[in-house]
Amino acid sequence: MATITIRNIPDEVVEMIKSRARHNRRSMEQEVRSILAGAVHDRERAMKRIESLWKKQKRPIPREEIDEWLRGARSRDDT
């Protein structure tokens, strides 16, 4: 497995991660891994959904509409 070093994380972000880790009964390192994995998987899921919807379209889809689909996928996953 790879190791990543991230510098200059704002103190408030570190505190939020620590709080979230405590809430989830994880170490801070485990919490950061979970956050990163979730972000990558969320994007993959959104892209698959967009590709599925794209195939069903009978018209050209403007970039703005695609951006809206991405925002919608992110907001649904945040709830």
C-alpha positions in Angstrom: 0.0 0.0 0.0 1.1 3.5 -0.7 1.8 6.3 1.8 0.7 9.9 1.2 1.9 12.9 3.1 -0.3 15.9 3.1 1.0 19.2 4.4 -0.6 22.5 5.4 -4.0 21.2 6.4 -5.9 24.0 8.1 -6.4 23.4 11.8 -10.2 23.6 11.5 -10.1 20.8 9.0 -8.0 18.6 11.3 -10.4 19.3 14.1 -13.4 18.3 12.0 -11.6 15.1 11.0 -10.7 14.3 14.6 -14.3 14.9 15.6 -15.7 12.7 12.8 -13.2 10.0 13.7 -14.3 10.0 17.3 -17.9 9.8 16.3 -17.2 6.9 14.0 -14.9 5.2 16.6 -11.9 5.3 14.3 -8.4 6.6 14.4 -7.9 9.8 12.5 -5.8 7.9 9.9 -8.7 5.4 9.4 -11.1 8.3 9.0 -9.1 10.0 6.3 -8.8 6.7 4.4 -12.6 6.4 4.6 -13.1 9.9 3.4 -10.8 9.5 0.5 -12.3 6.2 -0.6 -15.8 7.6 -0.3 -14.9 10.5 -2.5 -13.4 8.3 -5.2 -16.3 5.9 -5.1 -18.9 8.7 -5.2 -17.4 10.1 -8.3 -17.3 6.7 -10.0 -21.0 6.1 -9.1 -21.9 9.6 -10.5 -20.0 8.9 -13.7 -21.7 5.6 -14.3 -25.1 7.2 -13.7 -24.3 10.0 -16.1 -23.1 7.5 -18.7 -26.4 5.5 -18.3 -28.5 8.7 -18.7 -26.4 9.8 -21.6 -27.2 6.7 -23.6 -30.9 7.3 -23.1 -30.8 10.9 -24.5 -32.1 11.6 -28.0 -30.6 15.1 -28.1 -27.2 16.7 -27.5 -26.6 17.4 -23.8 -25.1 20.8 -22.9 -22.2 20.9 -20.5 -24.3 22.9 -18.0 -26.7 20.0 -17.8 -23.9 17.5 -17.2 -22.6 19.8 -14.4 -26.0 19.8 -12.9 -26.2 16.0 -12.9 -22.9 15.9 -11.1 -24.0 18.4 -8.5 -27.2 16.5 -8.0 -25.3 13.2 -7.5 -23.1 14.8 -4.9 -25.9 16.4 -3.0 -27.8 13.1 -2.8 -24.7 11.3 -1.5 -24.3 13.9 1.2 -27.6 13.2 2.8 
